[in-house]
Amino acid sequence: MKRSLLTLSFFAGLAAWASAQSPSVGPSPAEELKMLKANGTLMEDLLGHGVRVADANTPLDRAEKCRDASASLKRAIEDAGDDPDRIVELAEHLAAIIRDGLAPNLATARDQIHPGSQDYGRMSKLHTEVRQDFALYQQAIPSDGKSGRSSRVKDARQKLSEAGARVPAMKE
């Protein structure tokens, strides 16, 4: 028992000494505070959007709320600067909102709302705005610089493109 305790103490001391010898690799406390603030604001924003999506009564209303959430993520991608890891994370969330929220709700709305009905004009306008937004989402993900050269950023851009392809065309 005494030997086990002595061995454990030795290796714990060795690990503490080794970690004290290596330079700091992680972000500084100021950088961590900045990331926490940025993430906290985005989380609050997305939580609010999530509540509004849940409260929406129709697929068209849910699609509109998903569009609002996707705009928040686009702004966050633009604010990410040249940080490829953050861009990838945010772009993947944006693709998920489009793929799993916006596109299916817009498809359901398209199937339920017929030309000449009260909501058709609203749905047509939303569809046009979503198509315009999608071009802006693609532009928000850098294609040059450090981030643009990252294979992970290129993959995220491709995933976003695939999600956008799921947005249904309007029925005439």
N, C-alpha and C positions, 0 to 999 in steps of 0.2 A: 504494500500500500504506500509505504514511504517512498519507494523507488518510483512508482507511478506519479505521485504528486511532484516529486523532484523533476522528473522528465517533463511533465506537463508545464511546470513553472519555467524550466529552461527554454522550451520551445515558445512559450508565450513571450518571454523576455526577448528571445531572438527575433520573433515576428515584430515586436514593438520597435526594436532597434532597427530592423531592416526598413520598416515603413518610415521611420524618422530620417533615414538616409536618402530615400528617393525624393526627387523634386516633386512639387505639387503639380499634378497633371490635370486636375479638374478645374472648373471655373472658379474665379475669385468670388469672395462673398458679395462684392458689388454686382458682378455678373449674375450670380444666383438670385439676388434680390430683383434685378431687372427682369430676369426670366420669370420669376414668380409673379411679379406684377403684371407682365404681359399675358401670362397664362391665366392668371386670376381674372383679368378683365375679359379675356376671350371666353373663359369657362362660364362666367356670369352671363355674358351675351348669348352663348349657345344654349345655356340652360333656359333662359327666357324664351328663346326661339322654340326649344323643345316643348315647353309648356304651351306655347301658342299653337304648335302643331297638334298637340294632344287635345287641345280645346276646340280645334276646328271641326265643324260638323260635316263638311262635304269634301270629296277628293279635290275639288278645285280650290277650296280654302286651304287645305293641307299643302297643295302644290305651291300656293302663294307663300305660305309660311316657310316651306323648305327653300324657296328662292331667297327669302330674306336671310335665312341661316347661311346659305351658300355665299351671299354677298359679304357676310361677316368674315367668313373664312378667306375669301379673296383678299379682303383688306389685310388680314393677318399675314397672308403669304407675301403681300407687297411690303409689309413692315418687317418681314424676316430678313431683309437685306441679302447678304451673300452667305447665309448659313444653310448649306445644303440639307443638313439633318432636319432642321425646322421646316424648311420648304417641303421636304418629302412627307413629313408627318402631317402637315396641314393639307397638302395636296391630296393625300390619301383619304383624309376626313372629308374633304370637298367631294372627291369622287364617290365616296360612300353615300353622302347626302343626295347627290344627283342620281346615283344608281338605285339606291334603296328607298328614297323618299320622293324626290321630285318626279323622276321618270314614271314610276308606277302610278302615282297619284294623277299625273297629267294624262296618262293612258286611260285610267279609269274614268276620269272626267270626260275625256274625248268620247269614250263609249257611251256615256250616260247623257251627254248634252248634245242636242241635235241642232243643226242650222235653223235659225228662226226662233229658237227658244231664248228665254230671258238672259241666260248666262253665256250664250254662245259668243257674244262680242267680248265679254270679259275673258273668256277662255282663249279666244283668238289673240287678244292683246297680250295675255300672259305668255302664250306660246311664242309670239314674236319677240317679246322681251327676253325670254329664256334663251332663244337662239342668239340674240345679241350679247347677252351676258356670257354665254359660253365662249365666245370669241375673246372676251375680256379675261375670262378665267385662264384661258390658254396663254394669253399675253402676260399674265401675272407671274407665271412660272418662268424663271429666267432661261434663256436659251444660249447665253454667252457668259463669260466670266467664270469664276471658280464653280459656282453652282450649275451653270449651264453645261459645263463639261462633265459634271458628275453623272455616272451611269445610273445612279439611284434617282436623280432628278429626272433624267430622261425616261426611266421606267414609270415614275409617278406621272409624268406628262402623258405617257401612253395610256395608263390606267384612267386618267381623266378623260382622254379622248374616247376610250371605250365606253365609259359611263355616259358621256354626252351622246354617243350613238344610240343609246337606249331611249332617248327622248323621242316620243312618237311624232310622226308627221301629222299635220292637221287633216281632217277629213273635209273634202269639199262637197 
